[in-house]
Amino acid sequence: MWIADKWEDYKILDTSSGEKLEIWGKYSLVRPDPQVIWKTEKRNPLWQRADAFYTRSKSGGGAWSGHKLPESWTVSYRDLTFMVKPMGFKHTGLFPEQAANWDWFRELIENAGRPIKVLNLFAYTGGATVSAAKAGASVCHVDASKGMVQSAKENAKLSGLADAPIRYIVDDCKKFIEREIRRGNRYDGIIMDPPSYGRGPTGEVWKIEDSIDEFVALTSNVLSDNPLFFLLNSYTTGLSASTMRYIAETRLLRGRKGKCVADELGIPVVDSGLALPCGSSVRVTFG
């Protein structure tokens, strides 16, 4: 397991009964987590007096309760700063477990000894975009949500990257890749963080089980002649790291030299000393 254990502004204090108790900077949150199927004793008093609680509705969705939070605030990771903003479907605008991947590709970019172009697909609020740009890469950030792209711009500004070579695109990722292929644009590093299910800006349907193999194959066409890395993430229950690795190996390493490894991502839990599983990643390095 790749564990994001270098956070100072974020912690998981405890997990039990389908929920996790977290610290985000100055504030404590209780949020649902489908991986937490155990029912250990909730000894930490913050379980009862957290600053905010997210509760699922029986009719779907859910809502935040508690009145102790500002609309947004910031947390830092290494030399990066991100906005935290509780939103619908329990999200906060950041996936802390991805810090393990940020560190991985930052080192690759910093040690490449050449200019690196990175493409970040399904890029959300830009955690990976900001990390790659901080390492010196030029980045193309693509997401179908205009609001998420705006948040990515704010995160870049918070990290001192307002003038960095980042290109922000609001578009369906597949349509964007098809245009990049026609234009002949190529990238040395590709980051792909697809949702389990989603819709593009004009109603395009994305279901990862049906689409991911074809999409990885399509995206391989925008890798440069001397690629550096490819990162593929999955939060979908039922799609194991080994399944995603099989797709990556067959679609990316036929005709290219490289190495493909896959594992779960995790975050330490203070109370138990164990790590909470948080999805999986496939890391491909070329050469």
ZIKA-V375621 format. One record per residue. PSI is psi in whole degrees, -180 to 180 (* if undefined). BURIAL is 1 if it has 24 or more other C-alpha atoms within 12 Angstrom, else 0. Layout:
PSI & BURIAL
PSI & BURIAL
//
This chain:
137 & 1
117 & 1
129 & 1
87 & 1
17 & 1
10 & 0
142 & 1
-31 & 0
0 & 1
138 & 1
146 & 1
114 & 1
-40 & 1
162 & 1
139 & 1
146 & 1
45 & 0
12 & 0
160 & 1
142 & 1
116 & 1
157 & 1
122 & 1
93 & 1
-115 & 1
-4 & 0
149 & 1
135 & 1
148 & 1
121 & 1
151 & 1
150 & 1
118 & 1
-18 & 0
-21 & 0
84 & 0
-2 & 0
160 & 0
62 & 0
163 & 0
136 & 0
87 & 0
-27 & 0
127 & 0
-19 & 0
-16 & 0
-36 & 1
-23 & 0
34 & 0
159 & 1
-28 & 1
150 & 1
137 & 1
124 & 1
129 & 1
148 & 0
145 & 0
-23 & 0
3 & 0
151 & 0
-147 & 0
-172 & 0
155 & 0
142 & 1
160 & 0
147 & 0
34 & 0
8 & 0
144 & 0
170 & 0
-36 & 0
161 & 0
180 & 1
152 & 1
157 & 1
148 & 1
117 & 1
-121 & 0
22 & 0
148 & 1
136 & 1
148 & 1
133 & 1
129 & 1
103 & 1
130 & 1
-175 & 0
160 & 0
37 & 0
1 & 1
158 & 1
0 & 1
8 & 1
141 & 1
97 & 1
-29 & 1
-24 & 1
-11 & 1
-31 & 1
-37 & 1
-37 & 1
-46 & 1
-38 & 1
-53 & 1
-21 & 1
-43 & 1
-41 & 0
-45 & 1
-46 & 1
-30 & 0
4 & 0
-31 & 1
20 & 0
162 & 0
137 & 1
128 & 1
127 & 1
138 & 1
123 & 1
110 & 1
145 & 1
51 & 1
-9 & 1
-130 & 1
10 & 1
23 & 1
-47 & 1
-36 & 1
-49 & 1
-41 & 1
-45 & 1
-41 & 1
-38 & 1
-29 & 1
-8 & 1
2 & 1
155 & 1
139 & 1
138 & 1
117 & 1
119 & 1
126 & 1
149 & 1
-13 & 1
120 & 1
-38 & 0
-40 & 0
-37 & 1
-38 & 1
-40 & 1
-36 & 1
-40 & 1
-40 & 1
-40 & 1
-38 & 1
-43 & 1
-43 & 1
-31 & 1
13 & 1
26 & 0
27 & 1
-32 & 0
12 & 0
158 & 1
73 & 1
127 & 1
122 & 1
126 & 1
126 & 1
108 & 1
162 & 1
130 & 1
-40 & 1
-44 & 1
-37 & 1
-45 & 1
-43 & 1
-39 & 0
-40 & 0
-37 & 0
-46 & 0
-35 & 0
-15 & 0
18 & 0
139 & 0
157 & 1
145 & 1
-26 & 1
138 & 1
132 & 1
129 & 1
119 & 1
66 & 1
146 & 1
164 & 1
-39 & 0
143 & 0
173 & 0
141 & 0
178 & 1
-21 & 0
28 & 0
6 & 0
133 & 0
133 & 0
124 & 1
118 & 0
-39 & 1
-32 & 0
-21 & 0
-22 & 0
-39 & 1
-49 & 1
-37 & 0
-40 & 1
-42 & 1
-44 & 0
-45 & 1
-26 & 1
-20 & 1
-10 & 1
11 & 1
143 & 1
173 & 1
-20 & 0
67 & 0
156 & 1
-49 & 1
163 & 1
128 & 1
126 & 1
122 & 1
154 & 1
132 & 1
13 & 1
120 & 1
131 & 0
-18 & 0
100 & 1
165 & 1
-37 & 1
-36 & 0
-46 & 1
-34 & 1
-40 & 1
-44 & 1
-47 & 1
-44 & 1
-46 & 1
-31 & 0
-24 & 1
-25 & 1
5 & 1
114 & 0
-1 & 0
145 & 1
140 & 0
-176 & 0
137 & 0
125 & 1
150 & 1
146 & 1
171 & 1
155 & 1
150 & 1
162 & 1
135 & 1
145 & 1
119 & 1
-47 & 0
-43 & 0
-23 & 0
6 & 0
-175 & 0
134 & 1
124 & 1
138 & 1
58 & 1
-170 & 1
163 & 1
152 & 1
127 & 1
121 & 1
126 & 1
141 & 1
155 & 1
* & 0
//
